[in-house]
């Protein structure tokens, strides 16, 4: 069934890959795992294209979201990527598909924010307070960019957890433990992927399930995390 779903999705979602090259077994496995999320993105008309990198670059993560000309680009960087599945190394093989699906849900959280026209924007009624000082203006710009990235990553983590709560409620605790461990291991505190403020708020899945979508579920908790993070 998943194979059939993937075939149907690839007919709908533009896929850019190496000219004339078929998807690899690893790429097919990741796309199969992400298929339920991609099908959902189609139903709600998120403008997503899939891009398969012909060769991963240094530091490329296996799954990422980019934006070009008003469309979202879900980028797979698995070919020639020695760290492609490093993020899953501690997880039994049988459990990896669910975590890849969770990562895909995280990425469509980014797409939803972009399509809503609120990428890097604070919610209505929220303003930044306090002043940062530095002799180097570039350092201030980088600090601001890091805050904006951390907020977006926090929102996307909550969308991913809201997705799991809706689609795989019995597995929520296991997925939450994996994501929490991942975020606890960020090498630099308050860096772009230090989303612990938001992840901690989602320890109890009961905080989700009230909205019309995973994105609606994430918003209230995200706003509470904004107050705690800053």
C-alpha positions in Angstrom: 0.0 0.0 0.0 2.8 2.4 0.9 4.5 1.7 -2.5 1.3 2.6 -4.3 0.9 5.7 -2.2 4.4 6.8 -3.0 3.9 6.2 -6.7 0.8 8.3 -6.7 2.5 11.0 -4.8 5.5 11.2 -7.1 3.0 11.7 -10.0 1.6 14.7 -8.2 4.7 16.2 -6.6 7.4 17.4 -8.9 10.6 15.5 -8.2 14.0 16.7 -9.4 16.8 14.2 -9.3 20.0 13.3 -11.2 19.1 13.3 -14.9 18.0 9.9 -15.9 18.7 8.3 -12.5 16.2 6.3 -10.6 15.7 6.8 -6.9 18.0 4.8 -4.7 16.8 2.2 -2.3 17.5 4.6 0.6 15.7 7.5 -1.0 12.7 5.3 -1.7 12.7 4.1 1.9 12.7 7.7 3.2 10.0 8.8 0.8 7.9 5.8 1.7 8.2 6.7 5.3 7.3 10.4 4.6 4.4 9.5 2.3 1.6 10.0 4.8 2.9 13.5 5.5 3.3 14.3 1.9 -0.2 13.1 1.1 -1.5 15.3 3.8 0.4 18.3 2.4 -1.3 17.6 -1.0 -4.8 17.5 0.6 -4.3 20.9 2.2 -2.6 22.3 -0.9 0.8 23.1 0.4 3.0 23.9 -2.6 5.7 21.4 -2.1 8.2 20.0 -4.6 10.7 17.2 -3.8 14.3 17.8 -4.7 16.7 14.8 -4.6 20.3 16.0 -4.4 22.6 14.1 -6.9 25.3 14.3 -4.3 25.1 15.6 -0.7 27.4 18.4 0.2 29.5 18.8 3.4 27.2 19.1 6.4 24.0 18.5 4.5 21.2 16.9 6.6 19.2 14.1 5.1 15.9 16.0 5.0 15.5 19.8 4.8 13.0 22.4 3.6 13.9 25.3 1.3 11.8 28.0 -0.4 12.0 29.2 -4.0 9.5 31.5 -5.8 6.7 30.9 -3.4 7.1 27.2 -3.3 8.5 24.8 -0.7 11.3 22.5 -1.7 11.7 19.3 0.4 15.3 18.4 -0.2 16.7 14.9 0.2 20.4 14.7 0.6 21.1 11.0 1.0 23.4 10.2 -1.9 27.0 10.2 -0.9 26.1 11.3 2.6 28.0 9.2 5.1 25.9 10.6 8.0 22.6 10.1 6.2 21.1 8.0 9.0 23.3 9.1 11.8 20.2 10.7 13.4 18.6 7.3 13.6 21.6 5.3 14.7 20.3 4.5 18.2 16.9 3.4 16.9 16.0 -0.1 15.9 15.5 -0.6 12.2 11.8 -1.4 12.6 11.1 1.9 14.4 12.9 4.2 11.9 10.1 4.8 9.5 8.0 6.5 12.1 10.9 8.9 13.0 11.4 9.7 9.3 7.7 10.5 9.1 8.1 12.7 12.2 11.0 14.6 10.5 8.8 15.1 7.4 6.1 16.5 9.6 8.7 18.9 11.1 9.6 20.1 7.6 6.0 20.8 6.5 5.7 22.9 9.7 8.3 25.1 8.1 6.4 25.1 4.8 3.2 26.1 6.5 4.8 29.0 8.1 6.3 30.2 4.8 3.0 29.8 2.9 1.2 31.7 5.6 3.6 34.6 5.1 4.8 34.6 8.7 8.3 33.1 8.2 10.5 34.6 11.0 7.6 36.8 12.2 6.4 37.0 15.8 2.7 36.5 16.4 0.5 39.5 16.8 1.0 41.1 20.1 4.5 39.8 20.6 7.5 42.2 20.5 11.1 41.7 21.2 12.3 43.4 24.4 15.7 44.2 25.7 18.8 45.4 23.9 21.8 43.5 22.6 25.1 45.4 22.3 28.2 44.5 20.4 31.0 46.4 18.6 30.5 44.2 15.6 27.2 44.8 13.8 27.6 41.4 12.1 27.5 39.7 15.5 24.2 41.4 16.3 22.8 40.3 12.9 23.9 36.7 13.5 22.4 36.7 17.0 19.0 37.9 15.6 19.2 35.3 12.8 19.8 32.6 15.4 16.8 33.7 17.5 14.6 33.6 14.4 15.9 30.2 13.4 15.4 28.8 16.9 11.8 30.0 16.9 11.0 28.4 13.6 12.6 25.1 14.7 10.6 25.2 17.9 7.4 25.6 15.9 8.3 22.8 13.5 9.1 20.5 16.4 5.7 21.1 17.9 4.0 20.4 14.6 5.9 17.2 14.3 4.8 16.1 17.8 1.2 17.2 17.1 1.3 15.1 14.0 2.4 12.0 16.0 -0.2 12.7 18.7 -2.9 12.7 16.0 -1.6 9.8 13.8 0.3 7.6 16.2 -0.9 8.4 19.7 0.3 5.1 21.1 3.8 5.9 19.9 3.9 9.5 21.2 6.0 8.8 24.3 8.6 6.9 22.3 8.9 9.6 19.6 9.0 12.3 22.3 11.8 10.6 24.1 13.8 10.4 20.8 13.3 14.1 19.9 13.9 15.2 23.5 17.2 13.3 23.6 18.2 14.8 20.2 17.5 18.4 21.3 19.2 17.8 24.7 22.4 17.0 22.7 22.7 20.3 20.8 26.3 21.4 21.1 25.6 25.1 21.6 23.0 26.4 24.1 20.4 28.8 22.4 21.7 27.9 19.0 19.2 27.5 16.1 18.3 23.9 17.0 18.1 24.4 20.7 14.3 24.0 20.9 14.2 22.5 24.4 12.0 25.3 25.6 9.2 24.1 23.3 9.9 20.4 23.5 9.6 20.4 27.3 6.2 22.0 27.0 5.0 19.1 24.8 6.0 16.3 27.2 2.3 15.7 27.9 0.5 14.9 24.6 -2.7 16.2 26.1 -1.6 19.7 25.1 -2.4 18.8 21.5 -5.6 17.7 19.7 -7.7 20.7 20.2 -7.0 22.5 16.9 -8.3 21.8 13.4 -4.8 20.8 12.2 -1.3 20.0 13.6 -0.4 23.6 12.9 -3.2 25.0 14.9 -2.3 22.6 17.7 1.3 23.9 17.7 0.5 27.6 17.8 -0.7 28.0 21.4 2.2 26.0 22.8 4.6 27.8 20.6 3.5 31.2 21.9 3.9 30.0 25.4 7.4 28.9 24.6 8.2 32.2 23.0 7.6 33.9 26.4 9.8 31.3 28.2 12.5 31.3 25.6 13.1 35.0 25.6 
